[in-house]
Amino acid sequence: MSHTLGIRQVQKQKTRQALLDAALGLLEEQSLSSLGLREVTRAVGVAPTAFYRHFRSTADLGVALVEEALGSLHPMIRSTVTDADSSDERIRRAVELIAGHVAAYPAHVRFIARERHGGVQPVREAIREQLARFAREVKTELAKDPDARGWPEDDLLMLSHLYVDQMIITASLFLEAQEGRDGDLDQVARLATRQLRLITIGRRHWLD
């Protein structure tokens, strides 16, 4: 009996992932607000009623895509901030992390870039919460730096949001360069490095 339940659970997970993958593919050319669940189920080859065994709505599916796109990045962001010996090393690692993530998951990056200010409120809120969580995690690590001595909590969180926002912008620029729409990857990396360095220099003089 337990073996049968295990097989069913595996099949259910496969179908759920297939729905996510199909939706992500369809979202290459459209926004989530225009995506119909019948399009998704047709792409997977299941009945529309099967969709509701996994998601309450396309908005619910979009929230799951946000988790898939950003959830796995939290440990990498923390290690990038924590393990670096200097601000230059931290910046270099951050730019490499972003470039690598965009190269490996361009469809996820495109989805986040499009839906961050899109028309589906639960998805916008899910993205906002993920980015706020990144900022809180970066703040926790930055607070350990000697340079953070004397910084008010609100200012340190504001700085963390600056870093996170810049990383999102950089990801979009890498995506555009990867698709041949604007600039090249080396140019984007150099620009991102300089912009992050400018934020870091400003940080050192903020309390002046």
C-alpha positions in Angstrom: 0.0 0.0 0.0 2.7 2.4 1.0 4.6 1.6 -2.2 1.6 2.5 -4.3 1.2 5.8 -2.4 4.8 6.5 -3.0 4.4 5.9 -6.8 1.4 8.2 -6.8 3.2 10.9 -4.9 6.1 10.8 -7.4 3.7 10.9 -10.3 1.9 13.9 -8.7 5.2 15.7 -8.3 6.2 15.0 -11.9 2.9 16.4 -13.1 3.2 19.5 -10.9 6.7 20.1 -12.2 5.5 19.6 -15.8 2.9 22.3 -15.3 5.5 24.7 -14.0 7.9 24.0 -16.8 5.1 24.3 -19.4 4.0 27.6 -17.9 7.5 29.0 -17.9 7.9 28.1 -21.5 4.7 29.8 -22.5 5.7 32.9 -20.5 8.6 33.4 -22.8 6.3 35.3 -25.1 3.5 36.6 -22.8 2.7 37.8 -19.3 1.2 35.8 -16.6 -2.0 37.9 -16.6 -2.7 36.7 -20.2 -1.9 33.0 -19.6 -4.8 30.6 -19.5 -4.7 27.4 -17.5 -6.0 25.5 -20.6 -2.9 26.6 -22.5 -0.8 25.1 -19.7 -2.7 21.8 -19.4 -2.7 21.4 -23.2 1.1 21.8 -23.3 1.4 19.1 -20.6 -1.3 16.8 -22.1 -3.5 16.6 -19.1 -7.2 17.6 -18.5 -7.9 21.1 -17.3 -9.3 19.7 -14.1 -5.9 18.2 -13.3 -4.5 21.7 -12.9 -6.6 22.2 -9.8 -5.0 19.2 -8.0 -1.8 21.2 -7.9 -2.7 25.0 -8.1 -5.7 27.0 -7.1 -5.2 29.4 -10.0 -2.6 30.7 -12.5 -1.7 33.3 -9.9 -1.0 30.4 -7.5 1.2 28.8 -10.2 3.0 32.1 -10.6 3.8 32.3 -6.9 5.2 28.8 -7.2 7.4 29.9 -10.1 8.7 32.8 -8.0 9.7 30.4 -5.3 11.4 28.2 -7.9 13.2 31.1 -9.4 14.4 32.8 -6.3 14.1 30.4 -3.4 17.3 28.5 -4.1 19.4 31.7 -4.3 19.2 32.5 -0.6 22.1 30.2 0.5 24.2 31.4 -2.4 23.6 35.0 -1.6 24.5 34.5 2.1 27.7 32.6 1.2 28.7 35.3 -1.3 28.3 38.0 1.4 29.7 36.0 4.3 32.8 34.3 3.0 34.4 37.2 1.0 37.6 38.6 2.5 37.1 42.1 1.1 34.5 44.3 -0.5 36.1 43.8 -3.9 36.0 40.1 -3.5 32.4 40.3 -2.4 31.5 42.4 -5.5 33.4 40.0 -7.8 31.6 37.0 -6.4 28.2 38.7 -6.6 28.7 39.6 -10.3 29.8 36.0 -11.1 26.8 34.6 -9.2 24.4 36.8 -11.2 26.0 36.0 -14.5 26.0 32.3 -13.8 22.4 32.3 -12.7 21.2 34.1 -15.7 23.2 31.8 -18.0 21.7 28.7 -16.3 18.1 30.0 -15.8 17.3 32.7 -18.4 13.6 31.9 -18.5 13.3 32.3 -14.7 15.1 35.6 -14.8 12.9 36.8 -17.6 9.8 35.8 -15.6 10.9 37.7 -12.5 11.9 40.8 -14.5 8.5 40.9 -16.3 6.3 40.0 -13.4 8.0 42.2 -10.7 5.8 45.0 -11.9 3.2 42.9 -13.7 -0.5 42.8 -13.4 -0.9 39.8 -11.0 -0.8 41.1 -7.5 0.0 37.8 -5.6 3.0 37.3 -7.8 4.2 40.9 -7.4 3.9 40.5 -3.6 5.7 37.1 -3.7 8.6 38.7 -5.6 8.6 41.7 -3.3 8.8 39.4 -0.2 11.6 37.3 -1.7 13.6 40.5 -2.4 12.9 41.9 1.0 14.1 38.6 2.5 17.3 38.9 0.4 17.8 42.4 1.8 17.3 41.2 5.4 19.8 38.4 4.9 22.4 40.8 3.4 21.8 43.3 6.2 22.5 40.5 8.8 25.8 39.8 7.2 26.8 43.4 6.5 26.1 44.2 10.2 29.1 41.9 11.1 31.5 44.1 9.1 33.6 46.6 11.1 32.5 49.2 8.5 28.9 48.8 9.9 29.8 50.0 13.4 27.6 52.9 14.3 25.1 52.4 11.5 21.4 52.7 12.4 19.4 49.6 11.6 17.2 51.4 9.1 20.3 52.8 7.2 21.8 49.3 7.1 18.6 47.9 5.7 18.4 50.7 3.1 22.0 49.8 2.0 21.1 46.1 1.7 18.1 47.0 -0.5 20.4 49.1 -2.7 22.7 46.0 -3.2 19.7 43.7 -3.9 18.1 46.2 -6.3 21.4 46.6 -8.2 21.7 42.8 -8.5 18.2 42.5 -10.0 19.1 45.3 -12.5 22.3 43.5 -13.3 20.5 40.2 -13.9 18.2 42.0 -16.5 21.2 43.5 -18.2 23.0 40.1 -18.4 19.8 38.6 -19.9 19.6 41.3 -22.5 23.3 40.9 -23.4 22.9 37.1 -23.5 20.1 37.5 -26.0 22.1 39.9 -28.1 19.8 42.8 -27.6 22.2 45.2 -25.9 25.9 45.2 -25.1 28.0 42.1 -24.3 28.5 40.1 -21.2 31.9 41.5 -20.4 30.6 45.0 -20.7 27.7 44.3 -18.4 30.1 42.7 -15.8 32.4 45.7 -15.9 29.5 48.1 -15.5 28.0 46.1 -12.6 31.3 45.9 -10.8 31.7 49.7 -11.0 28.2 50.3 -9.9 28.5 48.0 -6.9 31.8 49.6 -6.1 30.2 53.0 -6.2 27.6 51.9 -3.6 30.4 50.5 -1.4 32.4 53.7 -1.6 29.4 55.7 -0.7 28.8 53.4 2.2 32.2 54.2 3.7 31.4 57.9 3.8 27.7 57.7 4.7 28.2 58.5 8.4 30.5 61.5 7.5 
